[in-house]
Structures are given as structure tokens and as C-alpha cells.
Amino acid sequence: MGPDDKFLVWLAGEVKTPPFSPEARLEAGFLLRRLQQGEKLKKTPATPKNVIDACKGRLRAYRSARSG
């Protein structure tokens, strides 16, 4: 890790939607690190609305738990 890198933290210990295997968590962390370092990754199709809504719900729950 470089001095400008940020630590990656999995909220609540695991991602449940969709389920992530240990290998998938490692790959996701690796890709997040590449993004933090400014690399442009290959674009994918638009994210489905139900996935965006689920992520927004998790973010609201996380923020609520931190402020509670």
C-alpha cells in the first residue's frame, strides 16, 4: 500500500446482495484499489435500478447506525 491509499473495509462483515465468496471479496478489493489509484476500468452496462435502490438502502442503514 502506498501512503495515499485508503484502507478498504467491508461493512457488517460481508456483502449479502449478491453473496460474495472470499475470492470475490479479494477481487473487489483489488479493483477498488486500482480505482483509488486513478486507473480507468472497463465500462459495464448500466446498473439495474433494483441494485441501486438496494445500495442506497444499505448506505442509509450504515449512516443511521453511525449516527445512532
PDB file of N, CA, C and O in Angstrom:
ATOM      1  N   MET A   1       0.837  -1.182   0.000  1.00  0.00           N
ATOM      2  CA  MET A   1       0.000   0.000   0.000  1.00  0.00           C
ATOM      3  C   MET A   1       0.875   1.235   0.000  1.00  0.00           C
ATOM      4  O   MET A   1       1.888   1.313   0.695  1.00  0.00           O
ATOM      5  N   GLY A   2       0.452   2.192  -0.798  1.00  0.00           N
ATOM      6  CA  GLY A   2       1.173   3.449  -0.841  1.00  0.00           C
ATOM      7  C   GLY A   2       0.677   4.399   0.228  1.00  0.00           C
ATOM      8  O   GLY A   2      -0.349   4.136   0.856  1.00  0.00           O
ATOM      9  N   PRO A   3       1.380   5.500   0.451  1.00  0.00           N
ATOM     10  CA  PRO A   3       0.992   6.447   1.503  1.00  0.00           C
ATOM     11  C   PRO A   3      -0.357   7.109   1.254  1.00  0.00           C
ATOM     12  O   PRO A   3      -1.000   7.554   2.204  1.00  0.00           O
ATOM     13  N   ASP A   4      -0.809   7.188  -0.014  1.00  0.00           N
ATOM     14  CA  ASP A   4      -2.089   7.817  -0.324  1.00  0.00           C
ATOM     15  C   ASP A   4      -3.248   6.827  -0.388  1.00  0.00           C
ATOM     16  O   ASP A   4      -4.398   7.233  -0.553  1.00  0.00           O
ATOM     17  N   ASP A   5      -2.957   5.535  -0.260  1.00  0.00           N
ATOM     18  CA  ASP A   5      -4.010   4.518  -0.330  1.00  0.00           C
ATOM     19  C   ASP A   5      -4.871   4.548   0.921  1.00  0.00           C
ATOM     20  O   ASP A   5      -4.390   4.830   2.019  1.00  0.00           O
ATOM     21  N   LYS A   6      -6.143   4.254   0.738  1.00  0.00           N
ATOM     22  CA  LYS A   6      -7.072   4.193   1.859  1.00  0.00           C
ATOM     23  C   LYS A   6      -7.338   2.733   2.184  1.00  0.00           C
ATOM     24  O   LYS A   6      -7.293   1.875   1.302  1.00  0.00           O
ATOM     25  N   PHE A   7      -7.617   2.452   3.461  1.00  0.00           N
ATOM     26  CA  PHE A   7      -7.962   1.106   3.854  1.00  0.00           C
ATOM     27  C   PHE A   7      -9.359   0.779   3.347  1.00  0.00           C
ATOM     28  O   PHE A   7     -10.240   1.638   3.348  1.00  0.00           O
ATOM     29  N   LEU A   8      -9.562  -0.453   2.918  1.00  0.00           N
ATOM     30  CA  LEU A   8     -10.877  -0.911   2.472  1.00  0.00           C
ATOM     31  C   LEU A   8     -11.516  -1.686   3.605  1.00  0.00           C
ATOM     32  O   LEU A   8     -10.870  -2.527   4.230  1.00  0.00           O
ATOM     33  N   VAL A   9     -12.784  -1.407   3.872  1.00  0.00           N
ATOM     34  CA  VAL A   9     -13.493  -2.056   4.964  1.00  0.00           C
ATOM     35  C   VAL A   9     -14.809  -2.608   4.438  1.00  0.00           C
ATOM     36  O   VAL A   9     -15.556  -1.898   3.764  1.00  0.00           O
ATOM     37  N   TRP A  10     -15.097  -3.872   4.743  1.00  0.00           N
ATOM     38  CA  TRP A  10     -16.393  -4.474   4.390  1.00  0.00           C
ATOM     39  C   TRP A  10     -17.345  -4.198   5.537  1.00  0.00           C
ATOM     40  O   TRP A  10     -17.095  -4.603   6.672  1.00  0.00           O
ATOM     41  N   LEU A  11     -18.440  -3.505   5.239  1.00  0.00           N
ATOM     42  CA  LEU A  11     -19.435  -3.202   6.262  1.00  0.00           C
ATOM     43  C   LEU A  11     -20.170  -4.462   6.670  1.00  0.00           C
ATOM     44  O   LEU A  11     -20.507  -5.284   5.818  1.00  0.00           O
ATOM     45  N   ALA A  12     -20.422  -4.625   7.943  1.00  0.00           N
ATOM     46  CA  ALA A  12     -21.162  -5.753   8.503  1.00  0.00           C
ATOM     47  C   ALA A  12     -20.520  -7.092   8.161  1.00  0.00           C
ATOM     48  O   ALA A  12     -21.199  -8.117   8.215  1.00  0.00           O
ATOM     49  N   GLY A  13     -19.256  -7.117   7.815  1.00  0.00           N
ATOM     50  CA  GLY A  13     -18.528  -8.359   7.642  1.00  0.00           C
ATOM     51  C   GLY A  13     -18.668  -9.039   6.304  1.00  0.00           C
ATOM     52  O   GLY A  13     -17.799  -9.828   5.933  1.00  0.00           O
ATOM     53  N   GLU A  14     -19.744  -8.764   5.548  1.00  0.00           N
ATOM     54  CA  GLU A  14     -19.902  -9.416   4.254  1.00  0.00           C
ATOM     55  C   GLU A  14     -20.922  -8.668   3.416  1.00  0.00           C
ATOM     56  O   GLU A  14     -21.770  -7.942   3.937  1.00  0.00           O
ATOM     57  N   VAL A  15     -20.825  -8.857   2.123  1.00  0.00           N
ATOM     58  CA  VAL A  15     -21.814  -8.299   1.207  1.00  0.00           C
ATOM     59  C   VAL A  15     -22.828  -9.393   0.938  1.00  0.00           C
ATOM     60  O   VAL A  15     -22.467 -10.485   0.500  1.00  0.00           O
ATOM     61  N   LYS A  16     -24.095  -9.108   1.198  1.00  0.00           N
ATOM     62  CA  LYS A  16     -25.115 -10.140   1.077  1.00  0.00           C
ATOM     63  C   LYS A  16     -25.902 -10.060  -0.223  1.00  0.00           C
ATOM     64  O   LYS A  16     -26.575 -11.027  -0.583  1.00  0.00           O
ATOM     65  N   THR A  17     -25.842  -8.941  -0.941  1.00  0.00           N
ATOM     66  CA  THR A  17     -26.608  -8.799  -2.176  1.00  0.00           C
ATOM     67  C   THR A  17     -25.696  -8.333  -3.282  1.00  0.00           C
ATOM     68  O   THR A  17     -25.427  -7.133  -3.323  1.00  0.00           O
ATOM     69  N   PRO A  18     -25.207  -9.125  -4.155  1.00  0.00           N
ATOM     70  CA  PRO A  18     -25.274 -10.582  -4.166  1.00  0.00           C
ATOM     71  C   PRO A  18     -24.247 -11.153  -3.192  1.00  0.00           C
ATOM     72  O   PRO A  18     -23.358 -10.431  -2.740  1.00  0.00           O
ATOM     73  N   PRO A  19     -24.359 -12.443  -2.862  1.00  0.00           N
ATOM     74  CA  PRO A  19     -23.376 -13.037  -1.940  1.00  0.00           C
ATOM     75  C   PRO A  19     -21.975 -13.004  -2.560  1.00  0.00           C
ATOM     76  O   PRO A  19     -21.809 -13.327  -3.736  1.00  0.00           O
ATOM     77  N   PHE A  20     -20.990 -12.621  -1.785  1.00  0.00           N
ATOM     78  CA  PHE A  20     -19.604 -12.581  -2.239  1.00  0.00           C
ATOM     79  C   PHE A  20     -18.831 -13.707  -1.571  1.00  0.00           C
ATOM     80  O   PHE A  20     -18.864 -13.855  -0.349  1.00  0.00           O
ATOM     81  N   SER A  21     -18.145 -14.486  -2.366  1.00  0.00           N
ATOM     82  CA  SER A  21     -17.244 -15.507  -1.832  1.00  0.00           C
ATOM     83  C   SER A  21     -15.969 -14.809  -1.370  1.00  0.00           C
ATOM     84  O   SER A  21     -15.751 -13.646  -1.709  1.00  0.00           O
ATOM     85  N   PRO A  22     -15.126 -15.493  -0.608  1.00  0.00           N
ATOM     86  CA  PRO A  22     -13.844 -14.874  -0.225  1.00  0.00           C
ATOM     87  C   PRO A  22     -13.031 -14.423  -1.444  1.00  0.00           C
ATOM     88  O   PRO A  22     -12.389 -13.373  -1.414  1.00  0.00           O
ATOM     89  N   GLU A  23     -13.064 -15.219  -2.509  1.00  0.00           N
ATOM     90  CA  GLU A  23     -12.325 -14.854  -3.720  1.00  0.00           C
ATOM     91  C   GLU A  23     -12.912 -13.597  -4.359  1.00  0.00           C
ATOM     92  O   GLU A  23     -12.172 -12.741  -4.845  1.00  0.00           O
ATOM     93  N   ALA A  24     -14.235 -13.489  -4.359  1.00  0.00           N
ATOM     94  CA  ALA A  24     -14.885 -12.308  -4.946  1.00  0.00           C
ATOM     95  C   ALA A  24     -14.567 -11.061  -4.130  1.00  0.00           C
ATOM     96  O   ALA A  24     -14.373  -9.986  -4.698  1.00  0.00           O
ATOM     97  N   ARG A  25     -14.510 -11.190  -2.787  1.00  0.00           N
ATOM     98  CA  ARG A  25     -14.160 -10.040  -1.952  1.00  0.00           C
ATOM     99  C   ARG A  25     -12.732  -9.575  -2.251  1.00  0.00           C
ATOM    100  O   ARG A  25     -12.464  -8.375  -2.304  1.00  0.00           O
ATOM    101  N   LEU A  26     -11.822 -10.528  -2.445  1.00  0.00           N
ATOM    102  CA  LEU A  26     -10.444 -10.161  -2.786  1.00  0.00           C
ATOM    103  C   LEU A  26     -10.383  -9.440  -4.128  1.00  0.00           C
ATOM    104  O   LEU A  26      -9.684  -8.436  -4.268  1.00  0.00           O
ATOM    105  N   GLU A  27     -11.116  -9.954  -5.114  1.00  0.00           N
ATOM    106  CA  GLU A  27     -11.105  -9.318  -6.426  1.00  0.00           C
ATOM    107  C   GLU A  27     -11.724  -7.925  -6.360  1.00  0.00           C
ATOM    108  O   GLU A  27     -11.199  -6.986  -6.959  1.00  0.00           O
ATOM    109  N   ALA A  28     -12.830  -7.782  -5.639  1.00  0.00           N
ATOM    110  CA  ALA A  28     -13.467  -6.471  -5.498  1.00  0.00           C
ATOM    111  C   ALA A  28     -12.514  -5.484  -4.824  1.00  0.00           C
ATOM    112  O   ALA A  28     -12.406  -4.333  -5.247  1.00  0.00           O
ATOM    113  N   GLY A  29     -11.820  -5.936  -3.771  1.00  0.00           N
ATOM    114  CA  GLY A  29     -10.845  -5.078  -3.102  1.00  0.00           C
ATOM    115  C   GLY A  29      -9.718  -4.661  -4.024  1.00  0.00           C
ATOM    116  O   GLY A  29      -9.276  -3.512  -4.009  1.00  0.00           O
ATOM    117  N   PHE A  30      -9.253  -5.616  -4.832  1.00  0.00           N
ATOM    118  CA  PHE A  30      -8.183  -5.334  -5.792  1.00  0.00           C
ATOM    119  C   PHE A  30      -8.651  -4.288  -6.807  1.00  0.00           C
ATOM    120  O   PHE A  30      -7.911  -3.355  -7.119  1.00  0.00           O
ATOM    121  N   LEU A  31      -9.879  -4.439  -7.325  1.00  0.00           N
ATOM    122  CA  LEU A  31     -10.396  -3.487  -8.303  1.00  0.00           C
ATOM    123  C   LEU A  31     -10.637  -2.113  -7.673  1.00  0.00           C
ATOM    124  O   LEU A  31     -10.386  -1.089  -8.309  1.00  0.00           O
ATOM    125  N   LEU A  32     -11.123  -2.085  -6.422  1.00  0.00           N
ATOM    126  CA  LEU A  32     -11.294  -0.806  -5.728  1.00  0.00           C
ATOM    127  C   LEU A  32      -9.960  -0.094  -5.553  1.00  0.00           C
ATOM    128  O   LEU A  32      -9.878   1.124  -5.711  1.00  0.00           O
ATOM    129  N   ARG A  33      -8.921  -0.846  -5.228  1.00  0.00           N
ATOM    130  CA  ARG A  33      -7.589  -0.250  -5.076  1.00  0.00           C
ATOM    131  C   ARG A  33      -7.135   0.373  -6.396  1.00  0.00           C
ATOM    132  O   ARG A  33      -6.585   1.475  -6.409  1.00  0.00           O
ATOM    133  N   ARG A  34      -7.367  -0.336  -7.513  1.00  0.00           N
ATOM    134  CA  ARG A  34      -6.976   0.197  -8.819  1.00  0.00           C
ATOM    135  C   ARG A  34      -7.719   1.502  -9.122  1.00  0.00           C
ATOM    136  O   ARG A  34      -7.140   2.437  -9.675  1.00  0.00           O
ATOM    137  N   LEU A  35      -9.000   1.557  -8.758  1.00  0.00           N
ATOM    138  CA  LEU A  35      -9.769   2.786  -8.955  1.00  0.00           C
ATOM    139  C   LEU A  35      -9.217   3.915  -8.104  1.00  0.00           C
ATOM    140  O   LEU A  35      -9.101   5.049  -8.570  1.00  0.00           O
ATOM    141  N   GLN A  36      -8.873   3.609  -6.846  1.00  0.00           N
ATOM    142  CA  GLN A  36      -8.300   4.634  -5.965  1.00  0.00           C
ATOM    143  C   GLN A  36      -7.008   5.199  -6.541  1.00  0.00           C
ATOM    144  O   GLN A  36      -6.688   6.370  -6.336  1.00  0.00           O
ATOM    145  N   GLN A  37      -6.277   4.373  -7.252  1.00  0.00           N
ATOM    146  CA  GLN A  37      -5.011   4.806  -7.823  1.00  0.00           C
ATOM    147  C   GLN A  37      -5.195   5.527  -9.155  1.00  0.00           C
ATOM    148  O   GLN A  37      -4.215   5.882  -9.810  1.00  0.00           O
ATOM    149  N   GLY A  38      -6.459   5.745  -9.562  1.00  0.00           N
ATOM    150  CA  GLY A  38      -6.743   6.540 -10.750  1.00  0.00           C
ATOM    151  C   GLY A  38      -6.879   5.766 -12.036  1.00  0.00           C
ATOM    152  O   GLY A  38      -7.052   6.365 -13.098  1.00  0.00           O
ATOM    153  N   GLU A  39      -6.808   4.450 -11.972  1.00  0.00           N
ATOM    154  CA  GLU A  39      -6.933   3.655 -13.188  1.00  0.00           C
ATOM    155  C   GLU A  39      -8.385   3.644 -13.657  1.00  0.00           C
ATOM    156  O   GLU A  39      -9.309   3.558 -12.848  1.00  0.00           O
ATOM    157  N   LYS A  40      -8.574   3.730 -14.962  1.00  0.00           N
ATOM    158  CA  LYS A  40      -9.910   3.642 -15.540  1.00  0.00           C
ATOM    159  C   LYS A  40     -10.180   2.177 -15.874  1.00  0.00           C
ATOM    160  O   LYS A  40      -9.433   1.564 -16.636  1.00  0.00           O
ATOM    161  N   LEU A  41     -11.242   1.620 -15.307  1.00  0.00           N
ATOM    162  CA  LEU A  41     -11.590   0.235 -15.574  1.00  0.00           C
ATOM    163  C   LEU A  41     -12.600   0.166 -16.716  1.00  0.00           C
ATOM    164  O   LEU A  41     -13.283   1.148 -17.010  1.00  0.00           O
ATOM    165  N   LYS A  42     -12.693  -1.004 -17.359  1.00  0.00           N
ATOM    166  CA  LYS A  42     -13.646  -1.196 -18.485  1.00  0.00           C
ATOM    167  C   LYS A  42     -15.068  -0.928 -18.046  1.00  0.00           C
ATOM    168  O   LYS A  42     -15.488  -1.399 -16.989  1.00  0.00           O
ATOM    169  N   LYS A  43     -15.826  -0.172 -18.849  1.00  0.00           N
ATOM    170  CA  LYS A  43     -17.221   0.146 -18.547  1.00  0.00           C
ATOM    171  C   LYS A  43     -18.094  -1.093 -18.717  1.00  0.00           C
ATOM    172  O   LYS A  43     -17.821  -1.969 -19.537  1.00  0.00           O
ATOM    173  N   THR A  44     -19.143  -1.133 -17.920  1.00  0.00           N
ATOM    174  CA  THR A  44     -20.111  -2.224 -17.996  1.00  0.00           C
ATOM    175  C   THR A  44     -21.473  -1.622 -18.312  1.00  0.00           C
ATOM    176  O   THR A  44     -21.629  -0.401 -18.274  1.00  0.00           O
ATOM    177  N   PRO A  45     -22.469  -2.464 -18.627  1.00  0.00           N
ATOM    178  CA  PRO A  45     -23.815  -1.929 -18.870  1.00  0.00           C
ATOM    179  C   PRO A  45     -24.337  -1.186 -17.637  1.00  0.00           C
ATOM    180  O   PRO A  45     -23.809  -1.337 -16.535  1.00  0.00           O
ATOM    181  N   ALA A  46     -25.368  -0.394 -17.841  1.00  0.00           N
ATOM    182  CA  ALA A  46     -25.954   0.389 -16.747  1.00  0.00           C
ATOM    183  C   ALA A  46     -26.347  -0.513 -15.578  1.00  0.00           C
ATOM    184  O   ALA A  46     -26.811  -1.637 -15.766  1.00  0.00           O
ATOM    185  N   THR A  47     -26.150   0.004 -14.381  1.00  0.00           N
ATOM    186  CA  THR A  47     -26.513  -0.734 -13.175  1.00  0.00           C
ATOM    187  C   THR A  47     -28.039  -0.771 -13.052  1.00  0.00           C
ATOM    188  O   THR A  47     -28.690   0.269 -13.153  1.00  0.00           O
ATOM    189  N   PRO A  48     -28.616  -1.958 -12.834  1.00  0.00           N
ATOM    190  CA  PRO A  48     -30.073  -2.060 -12.705  1.00  0.00           C
ATOM    191  C   PRO A  48     -30.587  -1.230 -11.520  1.00  0.00           C
ATOM    192  O   PRO A  48     -29.912  -1.104 -10.498  1.00  0.00           O
ATOM    193  N   LYS A  49     -31.789  -0.671 -11.676  1.00  0.00           N
ATOM    194  CA  LYS A  49     -32.388   0.177 -10.649  1.00  0.00           C
ATOM    195  C   LYS A  49     -32.518  -0.546  -9.315  1.00  0.00           C
ATOM    196  O   LYS A  49     -32.300   0.062  -8.267  1.00  0.00           O
ATOM    197  N   ASN A  50     -32.873  -1.848  -9.331  1.00  0.00           N
ATOM    198  CA  ASN A  50     -33.039  -2.561  -8.061  1.00  0.00           C
ATOM    199  C   ASN A  50     -31.718  -2.669  -7.300  1.00  0.00           C
ATOM    200  O   ASN A  50     -31.719  -2.677  -6.069  1.00  0.00           O
ATOM    201  N   VAL A  51     -30.604  -2.750  -8.004  1.00  0.00           N
ATOM    202  CA  VAL A  51     -29.292  -2.795  -7.352  1.00  0.00           C
ATOM    203  C   VAL A  51     -28.967  -1.427  -6.755  1.00  0.00           C
ATOM    204  O   VAL A  51     -28.472  -1.343  -5.631  1.00  0.00           O
ATOM    205  N   ILE A  52     -29.240  -0.366  -7.494  1.00  0.00           N
ATOM    206  CA  ILE A  52     -29.002   0.994  -6.980  1.00  0.00           C
ATOM    207  C   ILE A  52     -29.854   1.238  -5.736  1.00  0.00           C
ATOM    208  O   ILE A  52     -29.370   1.781  -4.743  1.00  0.00           O
ATOM    209  N   ASP A  53     -31.126   0.834  -5.794  1.00  0.00           N
ATOM    210  CA  ASP A  53     -32.011   1.018  -4.639  1.00  0.00           C
ATOM    211  C   ASP A  53     -31.509   0.239  -3.417  1.00  0.00           C
ATOM    212  O   ASP A  53     -31.550   0.748  -2.297  1.00  0.00           O
ATOM    213  N   ALA A  54     -31.037  -0.995  -3.631  1.00  0.00           N
ATOM    214  CA  ALA A  54     -30.511  -1.801  -2.518  1.00  0.00           C
ATOM    215  C   ALA A  54     -29.276  -1.135  -1.911  1.00  0.00           C
ATOM    216  O   ALA A  54     -29.115  -1.117  -0.691  1.00  0.00           O
ATOM    217  N   CYS A  55     -28.413  -0.592  -2.756  1.00  0.00           N
ATOM    218  CA  CYS A  55     -27.203   0.082  -2.268  1.00  0.00           C
ATOM    219  C   CYS A  55     -27.560   1.340  -1.477  1.00  0.00           C
ATOM    220  O   CYS A  55     -26.967   1.612  -0.434  1.00  0.00           O
ATOM    221  N   LYS A  56     -28.526   2.097  -1.974  1.00  0.00           N
ATOM    222  CA  LYS A  56     -28.953   3.289  -1.248  1.00  0.00           C
ATOM    223  C   LYS A  56     -29.519   2.924   0.119  1.00  0.00           C
ATOM    224  O   LYS A  56     -29.284   3.625   1.103  1.00  0.00           O
ATOM    225  N   GLY A  57     -30.268   1.821   0.175  1.00  0.00           N
ATOM    226  CA  GLY A  57     -30.809   1.366   1.458  1.00  0.00           C
ATOM    227  C   GLY A  57     -29.712   0.975   2.429  1.00  0.00           C
ATOM    228  O   GLY A  57     -29.787   1.302   3.613  1.00  0.00           O
ATOM    229  N   ARG A  58     -28.687   0.276   1.941  1.00  0.00           N
ATOM    230  CA  ARG A  58     -27.567  -0.108   2.809  1.00  0.00           C
ATOM    231  C   ARG A  58     -26.818   1.122   3.300  1.00  0.00           C
ATOM    232  O   ARG A  58     -26.400   1.176   4.456  1.00  0.00           O
ATOM    233  N   LEU A  59     -26.646   2.122   2.414  1.00  0.00           N
ATOM    234  CA  LEU A  59     -25.959   3.349   2.814  1.00  0.00           C
ATOM    235  C   LEU A  59     -26.759   4.098   3.882  1.00  0.00           C
ATOM    236  O   LEU A  59     -26.185   4.596   4.850  1.00  0.00           O
ATOM    237  N   ARG A  60     -28.084   4.179   3.711  1.00  0.00           N
ATOM    238  CA  ARG A  60     -28.927   4.816   4.733  1.00  0.00           C
ATOM    239  C   ARG A  60     -28.799   4.085   6.068  1.00  0.00           C
ATOM    240  O   ARG A  60     -28.669   4.721   7.114  1.00  0.00           O
ATOM    241  N   ALA A  61     -28.835   2.753   6.035  1.00  0.00           N
ATOM    242  CA  ALA A  61     -28.721   1.966   7.268  1.00  0.00           C
ATOM    243  C   ALA A  61     -27.365   2.184   7.930  1.00  0.00           C
ATOM    244  O   ALA A  61     -27.278   2.299   9.152  1.00  0.00           O
ATOM    245  N   TYR A  62     -26.307   2.241   7.121  1.00  0.00           N
ATOM    246  CA  TYR A  62     -24.965   2.459   7.652  1.00  0.00           C
ATOM    247  C   TYR A  62     -24.863   3.831   8.314  1.00  0.00           C
ATOM    248  O   TYR A  62     -24.347   3.964   9.424  1.00  0.00           O
ATOM    249  N   ARG A  63     -25.366   4.852   7.611  1.00  0.00           N
ATOM    250  CA  ARG A  63     -25.301   6.210   8.174  1.00  0.00           C
ATOM    251  C   ARG A  63     -26.143   6.320   9.447  1.00  0.00           C
ATOM    252  O   ARG A  63     -25.752   6.994  10.401  1.00  0.00           O
ATOM    253  N   SER A  64     -27.286   5.663   9.454  1.00  0.00           N
ATOM    254  CA  SER A  64     -28.152   5.685  10.642  1.00  0.00           C
ATOM    255  C   SER A  64     -27.457   5.009  11.825  1.00  0.00           C
ATOM    256  O   SER A  64     -27.515   5.504  12.951  1.00  0.00           O
ATOM    257  N   ALA A  65     -26.803   3.884  11.565  1.00  0.00           N
ATOM    258  CA  ALA A  65     -26.111   3.162  12.638  1.00  0.00           C
ATOM    259  C   ALA A  65     -24.934   3.984  13.188  1.00  0.00           C
ATOM    260  O   ALA A  65     -24.650   3.935  14.385  1.00  0.00           O
ATOM    261  N   ARG A  66     -24.261   4.726  12.330  1.00  0.00           N
ATOM    262  CA  ARG A  66     -23.121   5.539  12.781  1.00  0.00           C
ATOM    263  C   ARG A  66     -23.574   6.730  13.612  1.00  0.00           C
ATOM    264  O   ARG A  66     -22.887   7.134  14.550  1.00  0.00           O
ATOM    265  N   SER A  67     -24.741   7.297  13.265  1.00  0.00           N
ATOM    266  CA  SER A  67     -25.190   8.496  13.982  1.00  0.00           C
ATOM    267  C   SER A  67     -26.020   8.156  15.202  1.00  0.00           C
ATOM    268  O   SER A  67     -26.250   9.008  16.061  1.00  0.00           O
ATOM    269  N   GLY A  68     -26.482   6.884  15.285  1.00  0.00           N
ATOM    270  CA  GLY A  68     -27.383   6.474  16.375  1.00  0.00           C
ATOM    271  C   GLY A  68     -26.694   6.353  17.653  1.00  0.00           C
ATOM    272  O   GLY A  68     -27.316   6.018  18.661  1.00  0.00           O
TER     273      GLY A  68
END
